[in-house]
Amino acid sequence: MTKLYNRASEKAKRQQLRRNMTKAEFLLWQKLRCKQLEGVKFRSQYGVNRFVLDFYCTELKLAIEVDGESHFLLGAQEYDQERQAFIESLGIRFLRFTNDEVYGNLEGVLERIIQKIGELRNDPPNPP
């Protein structure tokens, strides 16, 4: 069986992404790290197959993505949809936010995450 999560071959990429977080990712990470939100442990730059999720909670199988300008370039949305479809096929759920949402309404973003955590705690994910 092929290892799907945090492959050693992708480790350098994950480390580089952690060191070079966008400002929006950094702001959100400051609120997610160390189980600050509902006591849930999130990991930063978590590998799933050849993809890297911005933030991931293994307990709830919840991915959080922060979409910056590069996600709105030609072809990027199609790539994101294909990537998300593959990851969702593994039973992982997604929340997506834009940089602007994080900058302009961080409290609203956190409320949506808290709401999703509550939903997932009441409806545990089915294995893929």
C-alpha positions as CSV (number, residue, x, y, z in Angstrom):
1,M,0.0,0.0,0.0
2,T,1.3,3.4,-0.9
3,K,1.7,5.9,1.9
4,L,-0.7,8.8,1.3
5,Y,0.0,11.1,4.2
6,N,3.2,13.2,4.8
7,R,5.3,11.3,2.3
8,A,9.0,11.6,3.0
9,S,9.6,12.6,-0.6
10,E,7.5,15.7,0.0
11,K,9.0,16.7,3.3
12,A,11.2,19.5,2.0
13,K,8.3,21.0,0.2
14,R,6.2,21.0,3.4
15,Q,9.0,22.5,5.4
16,Q,9.5,25.3,2.8
17,L,5.8,26.1,2.8
18,R,5.8,26.3,6.6
19,R,8.8,28.7,6.6
20,N,7.2,30.8,3.9
21,M,3.5,31.0,4.9
22,T,1.5,33.8,3.4
23,K,0.5,36.6,5.7
24,A,-3.1,35.3,5.7
25,E,-2.0,31.7,6.5
26,F,0.2,33.0,9.3
27,L,-2.7,35.1,10.8
28,L,-5.0,32.1,10.7
29,W,-2.3,29.7,12.0
30,Q,-1.9,31.9,15.1
31,K,-5.5,31.1,16.0
32,L,-5.5,27.4,15.0
33,R,-2.2,26.2,16.5
34,C,-1.8,24.6,20.0
35,K,-5.5,23.5,20.1
36,Q,-6.7,27.1,20.7
37,L,-9.9,26.5,18.7
38,E,-12.3,24.1,20.4
39,G,-9.4,22.1,21.7
40,V,-8.8,20.7,18.2
41,K,-5.3,19.9,17.0
42,F,-4.5,21.4,13.5
43,R,-1.4,20.7,11.6
44,S,0.2,23.1,9.2
45,Q,1.2,22.2,5.7
46,Y,0.0,18.6,5.9
47,G,0.8,16.2,3.0
48,V,-1.9,14.1,1.3
49,N,-0.5,12.2,-1.6
50,R,1.4,14.7,-3.7
51,F,-0.7,17.6,-2.4
52,V,-0.1,19.9,0.6
53,L,-3.0,21.2,2.7
54,D,-2.6,24.5,4.4
55,F,-4.1,23.2,7.6
56,Y,-5.5,19.8,8.6
57,C,-7.1,18.2,11.6
58,T,-6.6,14.4,11.5
59,E,-9.2,13.8,14.2
60,L,-12.0,15.3,12.1
61,K,-10.5,14.8,8.7
62,L,-11.0,18.6,8.1
63,A,-8.8,20.5,5.7
64,I,-8.7,24.3,5.7
65,E,-7.3,26.1,2.6
66,V,-6.5,29.8,2.3
67,D,-6.7,30.9,-1.3
68,G,-4.4,33.8,-2.3
69,E,-4.0,35.5,-5.6
70,S,-2.4,32.5,-7.4
71,H,-5.7,30.5,-6.9
72,F,-7.5,32.9,-9.2
73,L,-5.1,32.7,-12.2
74,L,-6.1,31.1,-15.4
75,G,-6.4,27.3,-14.9
76,A,-5.8,27.4,-11.2
77,Q,-9.5,27.0,-10.2
78,E,-9.7,23.8,-12.4
79,Y,-6.6,22.5,-10.7
80,D,-8.0,23.3,-7.3
81,Q,-11.3,21.5,-8.1
82,E,-9.5,18.4,-9.3
83,R,-7.2,18.4,-6.3
84,Q,-10.1,18.9,-3.9
85,A,-12.1,16.2,-5.5
86,F,-9.3,13.7,-5.1
87,I,-8.7,14.7,-1.4
88,E,-12.5,14.5,-0.7
89,S,-12.5,11.0,-2.2
90,L,-10.4,10.1,0.8
91,G,-13.2,11.3,3.2
92,I,-11.5,14.6,3.9
93,R,-13.8,17.7,4.2
94,F,-12.8,21.1,3.1
95,L,-13.3,24.7,4.2
96,R,-11.9,27.4,1.8
97,F,-11.3,31.0,2.6
98,T,-9.7,33.8,0.6
99,N,-6.9,36.0,1.9
100,D,-9.4,38.9,1.9
101,E,-11.7,37.0,4.2
102,V,-8.9,36.2,6.6
103,Y,-7.7,39.9,6.6
104,G,-11.1,41.5,6.7
105,N,-13.2,39.1,8.8
106,L,-10.9,36.8,10.8
107,E,-13.5,36.4,13.5
108,G,-16.1,35.3,10.9
109,V,-13.6,32.8,9.5
110,L,-13.0,31.4,13.0
111,E,-16.8,31.2,13.6
112,R,-17.3,29.2,10.4
113,I,-14.5,26.8,11.4
114,I,-16.0,26.4,14.9
115,Q,-19.4,25.7,13.3
116,K,-17.8,23.0,11.0
117,I,-16.0,21.4,14.0
118,G,-19.3,21.2,15.8
119,E,-21.0,19.6,12.7
120,L,-18.2,17.0,12.3
121,R,-18.1,16.1,16.0
122,N,-21.8,15.3,15.8
123,D,-21.5,13.5,12.5
124,P,-18.2,11.5,12.4
125,P,-16.8,11.0,8.9
126,N,-17.3,7.6,7.2
127,P,-14.1,5.8,6.2
128,P,-13.4,6.1,2.5
